[in-house]
Amino acid sequence: MVEGKPAGKGAPTTRVGNREAETLINSAECQEHADHYKRLSGAGGISQNRAALLKNIARTYVGLAGQLDRLASLARNEQR
């Protein structure tokens, strides 16, 4: 889809996928969040369900950190 034009109308000028993305969160921040949620999951006095959810959130942040690293690497390689 071309920004500002209906799909299929006119020549493409700017594609969302080709624009430089604004970095909202980086890999290091994701790892910090992952560490935080992992610590929370080990806190005493919480249910097993809450602990499992917090561990899952931590794993999600670790996965996102990896994806952001791969995206940054791809962007560097595409600029060469």
C-alpha positions in Angstrom: 0.0 0.0 0.0 1.3 3.4 -0.8 1.1 5.9 2.0 -1.7 8.4 1.4 -3.2 6.6 -1.6 -5.7 3.8 -1.9 -4.2 0.4 -2.8 -3.7 -0.1 -6.5 -4.0 3.6 -7.3 -1.0 5.4 -8.7 2.7 4.6 -8.8 4.3 3.6 -5.5 6.4 6.3 -4.0 6.9 5.3 -0.4 6.4 1.9 1.1 6.1 1.5 4.8 8.4 -1.5 4.8 11.2 0.5 3.2 11.1 3.4 5.5 13.5 3.6 8.4 11.7 2.5 11.5 11.8 4.7 14.6 13.3 2.6 17.4 10.8 2.5 20.2 12.7 -0.1 22.3 16.1 -1.6 21.8 17.6 -5.0 22.5 19.2 -3.9 25.7 16.0 -2.5 27.1 14.2 -5.7 26.2 16.8 -7.7 28.1 16.3 -5.4 31.1 12.6 -6.0 31.0 13.2 -9.7 30.7 15.4 -9.7 33.7 12.8 -7.7 35.7 10.0 -10.1 34.9 12.1 -13.1 35.6 13.0 -11.6 39.0 9.3 -11.0 39.6 8.4 -14.6 38.7 10.7 -15.8 41.5 9.2 -13.6 44.2 7.6 -15.3 47.1 4.0 -15.3 47.9 2.7 -15.3 44.3 0.6 -18.0 42.7 2.1 -20.6 40.2 -0.1 -19.1 37.5 1.3 -15.6 38.1 4.8 -16.9 38.2 4.3 -18.8 34.9 2.8 -15.7 33.2 5.7 -13.5 34.4 8.2 -16.1 33.1 6.4 -16.2 29.8 6.6 -12.4 29.6 10.4 -12.6 30.3 10.8 -15.1 27.5 8.9 -12.9 25.2 11.2 -10.0 25.9 14.2 -12.2 25.3 12.7 -13.3 21.9 12.0 -9.7 21.0 15.6 -8.7 21.9 16.8 -11.3 19.5 14.5 -10.2 16.7 15.6 -6.5 17.2 19.3 -7.6 17.0 18.6 -9.5 13.7 16.6 -6.6 12.3 19.5 -4.2 13.1 22.0 -6.6 11.5 19.8 -6.9 8.4 19.5 -3.1 8.1 23.2 -2.7 8.4 23.8 -5.3 5.7 21.2 -3.7 3.4 23.0 -0.4 3.6 26.2 -1.8 2.2 
